[in-house]
Amino acid sequence: MKNYTMLDCQIEVDEEKTKQWYANAKEWGCECGDCINFLEVARRGELPDIVNHYLSVFGIPPTKATYVCRLPSFERVYQFSYRICGNIVKNHSSPIVGDAHFCYETYPYGAPEFSEPHFDIEFFVELPWVLDEPDA
């Protein structure tokens, strides 16, 4: 396991198991308009810098989120997550730090057979609408 200090947390990550899982994972599979928009933004490389930064640290492909949802109370804000093999060793802050945080999510979403132990990196960010059809 490799140790990191980021987002006011100390985490340990099994980089090899994380990369192996994503190498065999499929892209996020929901076909609603909001999720199709998310996938297109990810494919175009237009996710916010904070997302691209953390995904590159862990070697996670942007299109292979393990959860995606556009928040209904906000016009363009999405919540989406990626699973990481490892542990949150110490959390020094409130649950959400800026646009991203680490958390334990027990519901499998798009990662029902992910190696244990695991945690998620979760993002709350505004994304552009890039599809030709109007948003939902």
Backbone torsions as a table, in degrees:
resi	resn	phi	psi	omega
1	MET	NA	141.9	177.5
2	LYS	-105.7	136.7	-178.8
3	ASN	-95.0	140.6	177.8
4	TYR	-134.4	152.1	167.1
5	THR	-122.6	113.8	-179.0
6	MET	-160.6	155.9	-178.4
7	LEU	50.4	41.6	-179.8
8	ASP	57.9	28.2	178.5
9	CYS	-131.7	156.2	165.9
10	GLN	-107.1	126.0	-179.5
11	ILE	-129.2	155.9	170.8
12	GLU	-122.8	134.2	-171.7
13	VAL	-126.6	132.1	169.9
14	ASP	-89.8	92.4	-174.2
15	GLU	-62.8	-39.1	-176.8
16	GLU	-65.8	-46.6	178.9
17	LYS	-65.1	-38.1	178.4
18	THR	-62.7	-48.7	-179.6
19	LYS	-64.2	-38.4	179.0
20	GLN	-62.5	-43.7	-179.6
21	TRP	-62.1	-46.1	-178.6
22	TYR	-68.7	-28.2	177.2
23	ALA	-62.7	-30.5	-178.8
24	ASN	-101.6	-5.8	-176.6
25	ALA	-79.3	154.4	175.0
26	LYS	-94.1	163.5	174.0
27	GLU	-62.8	159.6	176.0
28	TRP	-52.3	132.4	-167.3
29	GLY	-103.3	-3.1	180.0
30	CYS	-67.4	141.5	-177.5
31	GLU	-111.0	18.8	174.9
32	CYS	-72.9	162.2	-177.2
33	GLY	-58.4	-40.2	-179.5
34	ASP	-63.9	-42.3	-179.1
35	CYS	-72.5	-36.7	175.6
36	ILE	-62.2	-40.2	176.6
37	ASN	-61.8	-46.7	177.1
38	PHE	-54.1	-49.2	-178.4
39	LEU	-61.4	-39.9	-179.9
40	GLU	-67.1	-40.6	176.3
41	VAL	-60.5	-44.6	179.7
42	ALA	-64.0	-44.0	179.7
43	ARG	-62.2	-35.9	-179.8
44	ARG	-78.3	-6.1	-177.8
45	GLY	73.7	27.7	-175.2
46	GLU	-105.3	16.1	173.4
47	LEU	-67.9	153.8	179.9
48	PRO	-57.5	153.7	-178.1
49	ASP	-54.0	-39.6	-178.7
50	ILE	-60.9	-39.2	179.5
51	VAL	-66.9	-51.2	-179.2
52	ASN	-58.8	-38.3	179.9
53	HIS	-60.6	-55.3	-176.0
54	TYR	-67.9	-36.5	177.7
55	LEU	-64.7	-37.6	178.5
56	SER	-68.5	-35.4	177.2
57	VAL	-58.3	-41.5	-175.7
58	PHE	-97.3	0.1	178.5
59	GLY	68.4	35.8	-176.8
60	ILE	-101.4	127.3	176.3
61	PRO	-68.4	130.6	-175.6
62	PRO	-58.2	-30.1	-177.2
63	THR	-80.1	-4.9	-175.0
64	LYS	-105.9	46.5	176.6
65	ALA	-61.9	153.8	176.2
66	THR	-102.0	-2.7	173.1
67	TYR	-162.7	138.5	176.6
68	VAL	-144.1	135.5	175.9
69	CYS	-156.7	132.7	169.1
70	ARG	-84.8	128.0	-175.9
71	LEU	-74.5	123.4	-174.2
72	PRO	-65.4	-23.4	-178.5
73	SER	-79.9	-9.8	-177.0
74	PHE	-127.1	145.5	-173.9
75	GLU	-63.8	-48.0	-174.2
76	ARG	-128.4	13.1	-176.5
77	VAL	-86.0	128.4	177.2
78	TYR	-111.3	148.1	168.4
79	GLN	-112.9	126.4	175.8
80	PHE	-149.8	153.8	-171.9
81	SER	-133.8	160.0	173.1
82	TYR	-136.0	136.1	-178.5
83	ARG	-87.7	145.4	-178.8
84	ILE	-131.6	135.2	177.1
85	CYS	-79.6	120.0	-179.3
86	GLY	149.9	-157.0	-175.1
87	ASN	-138.4	149.9	165.7
88	ILE	-87.4	112.7	-176.4
89	VAL	-81.2	-44.5	-178.6
90	LYS	-151.1	132.0	177.1
91	ASN	-111.6	117.2	-175.2
92	HIS	-95.1	1.6	-171.3
93	SER	-137.8	-174.8	172.7
94	SER	-66.2	165.6	-175.1
95	PRO	-57.4	-32.5	-177.9
96	ILE	-118.9	126.6	177.5
97	VAL	-116.1	105.5	-179.9
98	GLY	64.0	-130.1	-176.1
99	ASP	-93.5	-1.1	-175.8
100	ALA	-146.1	152.0	173.5
101	HIS	-157.9	162.9	174.0
102	PHE	-98.6	143.8	179.3
103	CYS	-155.3	164.0	172.6
104	TYR	-98.7	121.1	177.2
105	GLU	-120.9	119.6	-176.4
106	THR	-85.2	-26.3	179.3
107	TYR	-68.4	134.7	-172.2
108	PRO	-73.6	-19.7	-176.3
109	TYR	42.4	-120.1	-178.1
110	GLY	-94.2	19.8	-177.4
111	ALA	-138.0	56.1	-173.8
112	PRO	-65.5	-22.2	-177.7
113	GLU	-115.9	30.1	-178.5
114	PHE	-71.4	142.7	-179.9
115	SER	-59.0	146.2	173.4
116	GLU	-98.2	150.0	-11.0
117	PRO	-75.1	161.0	178.5
118	HIS	-151.8	163.5	174.3
119	PHE	-146.6	174.5	-177.9
120	ASP	-119.1	150.5	163.4
121	ILE	-104.8	125.8	-173.3
122	GLU	-119.4	135.7	-178.6
123	PHE	-117.0	144.0	171.8
124	PHE	-126.9	98.0	-174.4
125	VAL	-140.7	156.7	175.3
126	GLU	-83.6	134.4	177.5
127	LEU	-122.6	147.3	176.7
128	PRO	-73.1	156.0	171.1
129	TRP	-91.2	116.2	-173.3
130	VAL	-112.8	-4.0	-178.9
131	LEU	-80.1	155.7	179.5
132	ASP	-69.3	-35.7	-179.5
133	GLU	-79.2	155.3	-179.6
134	PRO	-62.6	152.9	178.8
135	ASP	-71.0	162.7	-175.0
136	ALA	-70.0	NA	NA
